[in-house]
Structure formats: structure tokens, C-alpha cells
Amino acid sequence: MLVETTFKRAIELHEAGQLVRAEKFYRKAYKVQPDSREIQFRLAGLLCQQGSYDEAVVLFSGLIAANPENAVLFFNLGQAQAGLGHIEKALNAFAEAVKIKPDFTFAHVNHIALLKRQYQFDAALQACNNALQYEQASAELFCHLGDIQREKNNQQAATQAYQAALKIDAASVAAHCGLGLLFRNDGRFDAAIKQYQKGLNVAPNSAVLKNGLAAVLLARGDVDDALESYRQALSEHPEDCELENNLGCALLEKGAYLEAKIQFESVLDKLPNHYQANINLLNVLSEQGDLEAAQARCRHILNFKPDAAYASHVLANIKTFSSVDDDVAQMERRLIDSDEGGEQRMFLSFALGKVYEDLKDYDRAMARYAEGNALKRAAVSYDIDREQRFLLEIKNTFTAKFFNQRKSYGTDSVSPIFILGMPRSGTSLAEQILSSHADVVGAGERKDLDAVIKHAMVDLGQDSWLTGVAQLDQSQTAGLAGQYLQRIESRFKFTSRFTDKMPGNFVYIGMIRLLFPNAKIIHCVRDPVDTCLSNYKRYFSGDGLYFTYDQEELGQYYCYYRELMDHWHQLFPDDIYELSYENLVNDQVAETHRLLAYCDLTWDDACLTFYDVSRVVSTHSISQVRKPLYRSSVQLWQRYAGHLQPLLRALQQGGVTTTAEASGEEF
């Protein structure tokens, strides 16, 4: 009777949220009746709530041994294993739960969510479709389906899934957010705003929807409106750390790095282990050049979240390794413990590739790079043939006839200096040199040109900017140019000139000439194989650049890019300056003189010591841009020559001449 009373009291305390006291009573009851399955189950559940997953796994495993057909036990075991970061074991447990009980919706939802987190979208899609065979009235399942289809770039299927969720539950925050994110990612900012506002009409107290609405404003480039939206939401939800964290992100977009840093630190004062705030602070420290503090932040993140492989990836890229130290040993142990096919293994593979390259163990480096790329490529939907058709359409749209009919379009402004080319071709270096000049402000990688163009096409009712560009008249092009300049000026107070270093703007050279016929365009070039290899070695955050994760596709894309650049050079033979990375390394002074002369800038000695600057730099070359010029990256591909046959073959087939052919390399 005493045990029953103790157990009953434990349940009362548990349900009242008094977990520490409840645990004491559960343990008293368990000590007296260690064979009681109900006591074990309740205690294990409480331990999960407290984060004591190790003991919970032991208890749930013991219960399963006695009752191997209990789906609920496997479900709870899955949650405990996930808490420990044992992803494969958690997935197996959830799979067993739905095998025993196919209509177990909670188990399906957890299984799918974990597969999504691991970038296993094909498996997640299959699991979602299986779940929907048994449960058609779950808005949550349809939201998961929408998320998966969005990640697989199946926009129509994603839209249908979110709409199905809203038919079941018109107040589904996840569905409204999913549709809003779909529209935002597609550049349909007005539609995204309407969707979030529609969600807020039925869920007016949702901080998540308010967060999403502010994020759209930020993506559209309305930084001040986004800041106001975040601040308003925070006034209504002052304890919401997600809003506070995202306010910091908006401040970064404004260029208020000190305020943003204070914001992230404020979040961490309340929640020291808030993952995203730690990551954001890490990025600020890296971009400010405080690499020692950034490395310490990486280790802090890995201390409280050992499976945060992204932190290992950042650490590898901001540190130069000369030996297998503790950081390397931990990465290697985590790789061994990581699940096959997961995001953690992908990040660790890229990280260790960089480590082994530093250690000049190039065969091991390529093995890791190859695995990281294969994992990322398997997780995304990408069609290289569609890319080719898109670039060909650009060539067919922007012709000599097109520009002859539009000679007085755009604006006379000479403020922008556009730096573009393939990623990893020296664009960051070019901007560092120019932004060291007294009359130039470095704006970094800006998405403003893309945003202004796509927003204008939405206003014109066009799905593609290529179909809408012919409809623009003289005043509209001048207006778009003004919008672009206004967006830059709202963040960067330039007095004369500024650089826009978005490599992918090479697809927009036609639009640049239309809007800014007097602007300077710098095309950065580098040895084709070195360029492609440098891309292959990098994980690129965010969407896009999916062509970099497969050697053959990377080589094909490079060929298509060169064909488009040849087209631009034919149209504008005297208006695009080609800056060679190798020439710059070989004769920095002469090349810098030529670069400044092209930009109509007077000589400034500071351009030779570009690495000695305090400005914030946002680039994947974060550790390199603060160093003097060095030659170690020139012809680096030769260290990996035996592993680059698919790339070299694709380049040769596309007509790109490489130093590999000149050296007699067989492929």
C-alpha cells in the first residue's frame, strides 16, 4: 500500500511539473518494486524530460525486452536515443514502432522529422506517404510532406501539401509558414507577406508567424521595416528568444554588427546553449576577424552539442592545422560515431577534408571531400540540363539588337563596381583590394540586384525575369536602378563608389548594362581546374550552388558559364575587365595599378595591404582574405590530379582548355 501511495504521489508531482520531486518519489517506488513495468515506464519518461537519456534508454530497452510488441515503448526509446544523438538507433526505434502499429501517427511524425533533420528526404517522403495511408486527417503530416517536397524543389507538390493541411486545420501555423517560406524562396515576397498575414488573422498570437513575416521583409531588402516588425513582435513576446535572435540577424543586414553581437549575447545570457544564437555569434566573430574567439565559440558549441558538426566544419575552415591535435581527434571520433548518410557526417567529411589538406595528406583529404559532396548531392534536387537551358535563354534574350533598341535606358550612376565570376575565383580578393581604397566601400555579397529584378517581374505579372525584361521601358529601368542604389545606401553610407561582390551576378550582366550602362564590371578568372576544385572542397550554406557537389556536373556548369561569359565579352568587348588571379599573384603591384585605372580610381598604397583592414568580411574565404597574397593555391589541383578524372573529362568535353591537357594528363 505504501508503494502505491508513493507512486501515486510521484504521478501527481510529475503532472504538476515538479520533476525533481517526482523523480525522488518514482525512485522510492522503483526501489521497492523494481519489476514494476508501470513504474519503470513513468520514471523513464520523466528522465527523458530531464535530459537523462542514458538511463531512460536502459529502462525502455529493459521494458522492450519483456514486451517486444509494444509500439509505445519503441516510440519512447526512439525519443531517448534521439536525445543522445544516436540518430540511426532512434530511426530504427521509430521504424519499429510504426511497423508494429502502422497507424501510430506520433511515431510517424517523429520518424519523418528526424529523417528531415538528417537530409534524408527520399526516405522521409516514403515514410510520409506510408503514414498518410493510415491517417489522412493530420495537418501535421501534410505539413511535413510540404516541407519535404519544398526541400526536393518540388514547388507544386509542396504547395498542394500545405493547402491540404490548411483544409484540415485553417489555423495551422506550420502550413501558413510553409507556404510563406515557399513564396519567399521563390522571390514572391508580396504573396509571402499575404500568407503570413492570413495566418495571423487566425492565429494572432503566433510569434512564429510574426517571425516569418519579419523574415520576408528582410529577404525583400526592407531592412528597416523588418527591424520594426521584429521589435514590435518582441514588445508583444518579450521572452521569445527566437525573435530576439532574428532581430540580431536583421541588425547584421543593416550593418550594425556591434548591436547584432550584443543581441546574440543577450540571448546567450538567458540561454547559454541556444544553438542558433551561438552560431550567429560565431559567424560575427569570424567575419570580424576575431578567429581566436571564433574557435573558442566553436568548441563551446561542440561541448554542449557534440553532434553540431557544422561547428566542426567552421572550426576547420578558420584554423590552420599542423598536426593531429585534440580538435582533429574529436572530429575523427565523431565521424566514426556518425550515422551513414546524415548531415553530421556530411559536415564532418568537409571539415576533415580541410584538415587533411592542411596536413598535406591529399589522398585522405579527397576521400573525405568526395564523401561530403556525395552526401550533399544526394540530399538535393538539381537538374544540370535545366541550368544549361536557363543560361542559353539568357544569351538568346540579351542580344546586340536588344541593346541597340535601349541605348538610353537606366541611370548614369557610376557608383557600383560589380565583381563577379565563378565562386572561388578570387572575387573576395578583388573586393578586399578595392575596398581598401579611400573612395570605395565594400558592400560584400549582396542579393539586392536579384531581389529588385525579381520583385519588378512580380509587379509585371511575369513568372521569369527573362520573359519580363523586354517589357521594361526607360523610366522603369531608371526606377529599378534607383531602388537598387537606395537599398545599398540604406546599409552602407558610401560617398563615391561601392563594390557588389556577388559572384553569381554574371548571369545578370545584361541587366547590369541595362540599368547601369556606366558601371564597372570586373570578371574574376582563375585556372579552370583550380576554380572547380576549390568549389568542390566547399560546403556552401543556403540554397543553390548545387552544381558544386558532383565533379561531372561542376565541370559541365563551368563550361556553360564560360559560354555565357564569352557571349557577354562579345556584346561588351571594352566594358568588362578580366582580372586573373594568377596574374595578380605573380605581379600584385602592376595588376593592382591596372585594376584601379579601369575603375577610374587614383592610386592608393592601402590597396597593396588589403589584408590589414578592420572591416567585416562575409565570405567563404574568411581565413584567407586577412592574409597577404600567397601562391599555395595556384595549381593546387595537381595534388589531387588522380582523383579528378570526371571533372577533367567534363571540362575537356565542354571545350575548356586546361593546364591538365597542356601537361599531357590522361582522362
C-alpha positions in Angstrom: 0.0 0.0 0.0 2.9 2.3 0.8 4.4 1.8 -2.7 1.0 2.6 -4.3 0.8 5.8 -2.3 4.4 6.8 -3.2 3.8 6.0 -6.9 0.5 8.0 -6.9 2.3 10.9 -5.3 5.0 10.7 -7.9 2.5 10.9 -10.7 0.8 13.9 -9.1 4.1 15.8 -8.8 5.0 14.8 -12.4 1.8 16.1 -13.8 2.2 19.3 -11.8 5.6 19.9 -13.4 7.6 19.3 -10.2 10.0 17.0 -11.9 12.8 16.8 -9.3 10.4 15.9 -6.5 8.6 13.5 -8.7 11.8 11.7 -9.5 12.5 11.1 -5.9 9.1 9.5 -5.4 9.4 7.4 -8.5 12.8 6.1 -7.4 11.4 5.2 -3.9 8.7 3.2 -5.5 11.1 1.7 -8.1 13.5 0.6 -5.3 10.7 -1.3 -3.6 9.2 -2.8 -6.8 12.0 -2.9 -9.4 9.9 -5.3 -11.6 7.0 -2.9 -11.9 6.7 -2.0 -15.6 4.5 0.9 -15.0 6.9 2.5 -12.5 9.8 1.9 -14.9 7.8 3.4 -17.8 6.9 6.5 -15.8 10.4 7.0 -14.4 11.9 6.6 -17.9 9.5 9.2 -19.3 10.4 11.7 -16.6 14.1 11.1 -17.2 13.7 12.0 -20.9 12.0 15.2 -19.8 15.0 16.0 -17.6 17.5 15.1 -20.4 18.8 12.0 -18.6 18.6 10.0 -21.8 21.2 7.3 -20.9 19.2 5.9 -18.0 16.0 6.3 -20.0 17.4 4.2 -22.8 18.3 1.4 -20.3 14.9 1.4 -18.8 13.0 1.5 -22.1 15.2 -1.3 -23.5 14.5 -3.4 -20.5 10.8 -2.9 -20.9 11.0 -3.8 -24.6 12.9 -7.0 -23.8 9.9 -8.0 -21.7 7.3 -6.7 -24.2 8.8 -6.6 -27.7 5.5 -6.0 -29.5 4.7 -2.7 -27.7 4.9 0.2 -30.2 4.7 2.9 -27.5 7.9 1.6 -25.9 9.8 1.7 -29.2 8.4 5.2 -29.7 9.8 6.4 -26.4 13.1 4.6 -26.9 13.4 6.5 -30.2 12.9 9.8 -28.4 15.6 8.9 -25.8 18.0 7.7 -28.5 17.4 11.0 -30.4 18.1 12.9 -27.3 21.5 11.2 -27.0 22.3 12.0 -30.7 22.1 8.3 -31.6 20.2 9.1 -34.8 20.4 5.7 -36.5 19.2 3.9 -33.4 16.4 6.5 -33.0 15.3 6.0 -36.6 15.3 2.2 -36.1 13.2 2.5 -33.0 10.6 4.8 -34.7 10.5 2.5 -37.7 9.8 -0.5 -35.4 7.1 1.4 -33.7 5.2 2.1 -36.9 5.9 -1.5 -38.1 4.1 -2.8 -35.0 1.3 -0.2 -35.1 1.1 1.3 -38.7 -1.5 3.9 -37.7 0.7 5.3 -34.9 0.7 8.9 -36.0 3.0 10.3 -33.3 5.7 7.7 -34.2 5.4 8.5 -37.9 5.7 12.2 -37.2 8.8 11.8 -35.1 10.3 9.4 -37.6 9.7 11.8 -40.5 11.0 14.8 -38.6 14.3 13.0 -37.8 14.8 11.9 -41.4 14.3 15.5 -42.5 16.9 16.7 -39.9 19.3 14.2 -41.5 18.6 15.5 -45.0 17.3 12.0 -45.9 14.4 13.5 -47.9 13.8 10.5 -50.1 13.4 8.2 -47.1 11.3 11.0 -45.4 9.0 11.2 -48.4 8.5 7.4 -48.4 7.8 7.5 -44.6 5.3 10.4 -45.1 3.4 8.6 -47.8 3.2 5.5 -45.7 1.8 7.4 -42.8 -0.8 9.1 -44.9 -2.1 5.7 -45.9 -3.4 5.4 -42.4 -4.0 9.0 -41.4 -5.5 11.5 -43.8 -6.7 13.9 -41.2 -3.4 15.0 -39.8 -2.4 18.6 -40.8 1.0 17.9 -39.2 1.7 15.1 -41.6 0.7 17.2 -44.6 3.0 20.0 -43.4 5.9 17.5 -43.2 5.1 16.4 -46.7 5.1 20.0 -47.8 8.5 20.6 -46.1 10.0 17.5 -47.8 8.7 18.5 -51.3 10.0 22.0 -50.8 13.4 20.7 -49.9 13.3 18.5 -53.0 12.4 21.6 -55.0 9.0 20.2 -56.0 7.2 23.5 -55.6 3.8 22.5 -56.9 3.7 19.3 -54.7 4.8 21.3 -51.7 2.0 23.9 -52.3 -0.6 21.2 -52.6 0.5 19.6 -49.4 0.4 22.8 -47.4 -3.0 23.6 -48.8 -4.2 20.1 -47.8 -3.0 20.9 -44.3 -5.0 24.1 -44.2 -8.2 22.3 -45.3 -7.8 20.2 -42.2 -6.8 23.0 -39.9 -7.2 26.6 -41.2 -5.2 27.8 -38.2 -2.2 25.5 -38.9 0.8 27.8 -38.2 3.2 25.3 -39.8 1.2 25.3 -43.0 1.0 29.1 -43.2 4.7 29.3 -42.5 5.4 26.6 -45.1 3.6 28.4 -47.8 5.1 31.8 -46.8 8.6 30.3 -47.0 7.8 28.7 -50.4 6.8 32.1 -51.7 9.7 33.9 -50.1 12.3 31.4 -51.5 10.7 31.9 -55.0 11.1 35.7 -54.7 7.3 36.2 -54.5 7.6 38.5 -51.4 4.1 40.1 -51.7 2.5 36.7 -51.8 4.6 35.6 -48.8 3.6 38.6 -46.8 -0.1 38.0 -47.6 0.2 34.4 -46.5 1.8 35.3 -43.1 -0.9 38.0 -42.6 -3.6 35.4 -43.4 -2.1 33.1 -40.8 -2.0 35.9 -38.2 -5.7 36.5 -38.9 -6.5 33.0 -37.5 -3.5 32.7 -35.1 -2.9 36.4 -34.0 -0.7 35.4 -31.1 1.7 33.3 -33.1 5.3 34.5 -32.6 6.4 32.1 -35.3 4.2 33.8 -37.9 5.4 37.2 -36.8 8.9 35.9 -37.1 8.2 34.7 -40.6 6.6 37.9 -41.7 9.7 39.9 -40.5 12.0 37.5 -42.3 10.2 38.1 -45.6 10.6 41.9 -45.2 14.3 41.2 -44.5 14.6 39.0 -47.6 12.9 41.6 -49.7 15.5 44.1 -48.6 13.2 46.2 -46.5 15.7 46.1 -43.6 14.2 49.0 -41.6 10.7 47.5 -41.9 12.0 44.1 -40.8 13.7 45.7 -37.8 10.5 47.5 -36.9 8.5 44.3 -37.3 10.9 42.3 -35.1 10.9 45.0 -32.4 7.1 45.2 -32.4 6.8 41.4 -32.1 9.4 41.4 -29.3 7.3 44.0 -27.4 4.4 41.6 -27.5 6.6 38.5 -26.8 9.5 39.8 -24.8 10.6 36.4 -23.7 10.8 34.9 -27.2 14.5 34.2 -27.8 13.9 33.3 -31.4 12.6 36.7 -32.1 15.5 38.3 -30.3 17.9 36.1 -32.1 16.4 37.0 -35.5 16.4 40.7 -34.6 20.2 40.3 -34.3 20.2 38.8 -37.8 18.3 41.8 -39.1 20.8 44.1 -37.5 23.6 42.3 -39.3 21.8 43.0 -42.6 21.7 46.7 -41.5 25.4 46.5 -41.0 25.0 47.1 -37.2 27.5 44.4 -36.2 28.1 45.7 -32.7 24.3 45.9 -32.0 23.8 42.5 -33.5 26.6 41.0 -31.4 25.0 42.5 -28.3 21.7 41.0 -29.3 23.1 37.5 -29.7 25.0 37.8 -26.4 21.7 38.9 -24.7 20.1 35.7 -25.9 23.0 33.7 -24.7 22.9 35.3 -21.3 19.4 33.8 -20.9 20.1 30.5 -22.8 23.9 29.9 -22.9 23.3 26.8 -25.1 20.9 28.4 -27.6 22.3 26.8 -30.7 21.4 29.3 -33.4 22.4 32.3 -31.3 25.8 30.6 -30.7 26.1 30.0 -34.4 25.3 33.6 -35.3 27.8 34.9 -32.7 30.3 32.5 -34.2 29.7 34.0 -37.7 30.0 37.6 -36.4 33.3 36.8 -34.7 34.6 35.1 -37.8 33.6 37.9 -40.1 35.2 40.5 -37.7 38.4 38.5 -38.0 38.5 37.5 -34.3 39.4 34.0 -35.2 40.7 33.0 -31.8 37.3 33.9 -30.2 35.5 32.2 -33.1 37.5 29.0 -32.5 36.6 29.1 -28.8 32.9 29.6 -29.7 33.1 26.5 -31.9 34.5 24.5 -29.0 31.8 25.8 -26.7 29.1 24.7 -29.1 30.6 21.3 -29.5 30.8 21.0 -25.7 27.1 21.3 -25.2 26.0 19.9 -28.6 28.6 17.2 -29.6 26.6 16.4 -32.8 26.7 20.0 -34.0 29.0 19.1 -36.9 28.5 22.5 -38.5 30.7 23.9 -35.7 33.4 21.4 -36.5 33.1 22.5 -40.2 33.5 26.2 -39.3 36.4 25.4 -36.9 38.2 23.5 -39.7 37.9 26.5 -42.0 39.1 29.2 -39.7 42.1 27.2 -38.3 45.2 26.0 -40.0 46.3 22.6 -38.8 49.9 21.4 -38.5 49.3 18.2 -36.6 46.6 15.9 -35.4 45.6 17.8 -32.3 42.6 17.4 -29.9 40.3 19.2 -32.4 41.2 16.8 -35.1 41.0 13.7 -32.9 37.5 14.8 -31.8 36.4 15.2 -35.4 37.7 11.8 -36.3 35.9 10.2 -33.4 32.7 11.9 -34.3 33.0 10.8 -37.9 33.3 7.2 -36.7 30.3 7.5 -34.4 28.2 9.4 -37.0 25.3 7.8 -38.9 25.7 6.8 -42.5 24.1 9.3 -44.8 23.4 12.0 -42.3 24.0 15.7 -42.2 26.5 15.3 -39.3 28.7 13.0 -41.4 28.5 15.4 -44.3 29.8 18.4 -42.3 32.5 16.3 -40.7 33.6 15.0 -44.1 34.1 18.5 -45.4 35.8 19.5 -42.2 38.3 16.6 -42.2 39.0 17.2 -45.9 40.2 20.7 -45.0 42.2 19.3 -42.0 44.0 16.6 -44.1 44.7 19.1 -46.9 46.4 21.3 -44.3 48.4 18.3 -43.2 49.3 17.6 -46.9 47.6 14.2 -46.9 45.8 14.8 -50.2 44.5 11.3 -50.7 42.8 11.2 -47.4 41.6 14.8 -48.0 39.9 13.8 -51.3 38.3 10.8 -49.7 36.6 13.0 -47.2 35.7 15.7 -49.7 34.2 13.0 -52.0 32.0 11.6 -49.2 30.8 15.1 -48.1 29.9 16.0 -51.6 28.1 12.7 -52.3 26.0 13.1 -49.2 25.1 16.7 -50.0 24.3 15.9 -53.7 22.1 13.0 -52.6 20.1 15.3 -50.4 19.2 17.9 -53.1 17.2 18.0 -56.3 19.2 19.5 -59.2 19.0 19.4 -63.0 22.1 20.4 -64.8 20.3 20.3 -68.1 17.8 22.9 -66.8 20.7 25.1 -65.8 22.0 24.9 -69.4 18.7 25.8 -70.8 18.5 28.8 -68.5 21.9 30.1 -69.4 21.1 29.6 -73.1 17.9 31.6 -72.7 19.9 34.5 -71.2 22.1 34.5 -74.3 19.0 34.5 -76.6 17.4 37.3 -74.6 20.2 39.8 -74.4 21.4 40.3 -78.0 23.0 43.2 -79.8 19.6 44.1 -81.2 18.1 44.2 -77.7 20.7 46.8 -76.5 20.6 48.8 -79.8 16.9 49.4 -79.1 17.6 50.5 -75.5 20.6 52.8 -75.7 19.4 55.5 -73.3 18.0 53.1 -70.6 18.9 53.0 -66.9 20.9 55.6 -64.9 24.2 57.5 -65.4 25.4 56.5 -61.9 29.0 55.2 -61.8 28.8 54.3 -58.1 28.5 50.5 -58.4 31.5 48.3 -59.1 30.2 44.8 -59.8 32.7 42.0 -59.0 31.5 38.6 -60.4 32.5 35.3 -61.8 32.5 31.7 -60.7 32.5 31.2 -56.9 36.1 30.7 -55.5 37.6 32.6 -58.5 39.1 35.5 -56.5 36.1 37.8 -56.1 36.8 38.2 -52.3 40.4 39.2 -53.0 39.3 41.7 -55.7 36.8 43.3 -53.3 39.4 43.5 -50.5 41.8 45.3 -52.7 39.2 47.8 -54.0 37.5 48.4 -50.6 40.9 49.3 -49.2 40.8 52.4 -51.4 39.8 55.6 -49.6 36.9 56.2 -52.1 35.4 52.7 -52.1 33.1 50.9 -49.7 33.0 47.2 -49.8 29.3 46.0 -49.7 30.1 42.3 -49.9 27.9 39.7 -51.4 24.6 41.5 -52.0 21.4 39.9 -53.1 19.8 43.3 -53.8 20.2 43.2 -57.6 18.5 39.8 -57.7 15.7 40.9 -55.4 15.0 44.2 -57.2 14.8 42.4 -60.6 12.6 39.6 -59.4 10.3 41.9 -57.4 9.8 44.0 -60.6 8.8 40.9 -62.6 6.2 40.0 -60.0 4.7 43.5 -60.4 4.7 42.9 -64.2 2.9 39.6 -63.7 5.8 37.6 -65.1 7.0 34.3 -63.8 10.5 34.8 -65.1 12.7 37.9 -65.3 13.8 36.8 -68.7 10.3 37.0 -70.1 9.6 40.3 -68.4 12.8 42.3 -69.2 11.6 43.2 -72.7 8.5 44.9 -71.2 10.6 47.4 -69.2 10.6 50.9 -70.5 13.2 53.6 -70.0 11.6 55.1 -66.8 11.2 51.6 -65.3 14.8 50.7 -65.7 15.8 54.0 -64.2 13.5 53.3 -61.3 14.9 49.8 -60.8 18.4 51.3 -60.7 17.3 53.8 -58.2 15.7 51.1 -56.0 19.0 49.1 -56.1 21.1 52.1 -55.1 18.6 53.0 -52.3 18.9 49.5 -50.9 22.7 49.7 -50.8 22.7 53.2 -49.4 20.3 52.2 -46.6 23.0 49.9 -45.2 26.3 51.4 -46.5 26.9 55.2 -46.3 29.1 55.5 -49.4 30.2 58.9 -50.7 31.5 57.8 -54.1 31.9 54.2 -55.0 31.0 50.8 -53.7 31.6 47.2 -54.6 28.9 44.5 -55.0 30.7 41.2 -54.9 28.0 38.6 -55.7 29.8 36.0 -57.9 26.6 34.7 -59.5 25.7 38.2 -60.9 27.5 37.1 -64.0 24.0 35.9 -65.2 22.8 39.4 -64.7 25.5 41.3 -66.8 22.8 42.1 -69.3 20.6 43.6 -66.7 23.6 45.5 -65.2 24.4 47.1 -68.6 20.7 47.9 -69.0 20.3 49.6 -65.5 23.9 50.9 -65.1 25.5 51.4 -68.6 28.4 53.3 -67.0 29.1 50.9 -64.1 32.4 49.0 -63.9 32.2 45.2 -64.2 35.1 43.1 -63.0 35.1 39.5 -64.1 37.4 37.4 -61.9 39.1 34.4 -63.5 41.3 31.6 -62.3 42.7 28.4 -63.6 39.5 26.3 -64.5 40.6 23.2 -62.6 41.7 25.2 -59.6 38.4 27.1 -59.6 36.3 23.9 -59.8 38.4 22.0 -57.2 38.1 25.0 -54.8 34.3 24.8 -55.2 34.2 21.0 -54.8 36.1 21.4 -51.5 33.5 23.7 -50.0 30.1 23.2 -48.4 28.0 26.3 -49.3 25.4 27.3 -46.8 21.9 28.1 -48.0 20.2 27.1 -51.2 21.8 27.0 -54.6 25.3 26.2 -56.0 24.1 22.5 -56.1 26.3 22.0 -59.2 29.4 22.1 -57.0 28.7 18.7 -55.3 29.4 16.5 -58.3 32.5 16.6 -60.3 30.9 16.0 -63.7 28.1 18.5 -63.1 30.7 21.0 -61.8 32.7 20.7 -65.0 29.6 21.0 -67.2 28.4 24.1 -65.3 31.8 25.7 -65.7 31.6 25.2 -69.4 28.2 26.7 -69.6 29.4 29.7 -67.5 32.3 30.2 -69.9 30.0 30.2 -72.9 27.8 32.8 -71.3 30.8 35.0 -70.4 32.1 34.7 -74.0 28.7 36.0 -75.1 29.0 39.0 -72.7 32.5 39.8 -73.9 31.3 39.7 -77.5 28.5 42.1 -76.7 30.6 44.4 -74.5 34.2 43.9 -75.6 35.5 47.0 -73.8 33.3 47.1 -70.8 34.2 44.0 -68.8 37.6 43.9 -67.1 39.0 40.4 -66.7 41.1 40.1 -63.5 43.3 37.0 -63.5 44.0 35.5 -60.0 47.3 34.0 -61.2 48.5 37.4 -62.8 47.6 39.2 -59.6 49.6 36.7 -57.5 52.6 36.9 -59.9 52.7 40.7 -60.1 50.5 42.3 -57.5 51.6 45.9 -58.0 51.2 46.0 -61.8 47.8 44.2 -61.7 46.5 46.5 -58.9 47.5 49.6 -61.0 45.6 48.2 -63.9 42.6 47.4 -61.8 42.4 50.8 -60.2 42.9 52.5 -63.6 40.0 50.5 -65.1 37.8 51.7 -62.2 38.9 55.3 -62.7 40.4 55.4 -59.2 43.6 57.1 -58.3 46.5 55.1 -56.8 46.2 54.2 -53.1 49.0 52.4 -51.3 46.5 50.8 -49.0 45.3 48.6 -51.8 48.5 46.6 -51.6 48.0 45.9 -47.9 44.3 44.9 -48.4 44.6 42.3 -45.7 45.3 44.8 -43.0 41.8 46.1 -42.6 39.2 46.0 -39.7 36.0 45.9 -41.8 33.7 42.9 -41.5 34.1 40.4 -44.4 31.5 37.9 -45.3 32.9 35.2 -47.5 33.7 31.5 -47.6 37.4 32.6 -47.8 37.2 34.1 -44.3 40.7 33.0 -43.2 42.4 33.9 -46.5 41.2 37.4 -47.0 43.1 38.7 -44.0 46.4 37.3 -45.3 48.8 38.7 -47.8 48.8 37.2 -51.3 50.2 33.6 -51.4 50.9 31.2 -54.2 49.9 27.9 -52.5 46.5 27.8 -54.2 48.0 28.2 -57.7 47.9 24.8 -59.5 46.8 23.1 -56.3 44.6 20.8 -58.4 47.8 18.9 -59.3 47.9 17.5 -55.8 44.6 15.8 -56.5 45.1 15.0 -60.2 44.5 11.3 -59.7 41.1 11.9 -58.2 39.7 14.5 -60.7 39.0 12.4 -63.8 35.2 13.1 -64.0 35.9 16.9 -63.7 38.7 17.0 -66.2 36.7 14.9 -68.7 33.7 17.2 -68.4 35.9 20.3 -69.0 37.5 18.7 -72.0 34.2 17.7 -73.5 32.9 21.2 -73.0 35.8 22.7 -74.9 37.5 24.3 -71.9 41.3 24.2 -72.3 43.1 23.3 -69.0 46.6 23.1 -67.8 45.9 19.4 -67.4 45.7 19.0 -71.2 48.9 21.0 -71.7 50.7 18.8 -69.2 49.6 15.6 -71.0 47.3 14.4 -68.2 45.2 11.5 -69.4 41.5 11.4 -68.6 
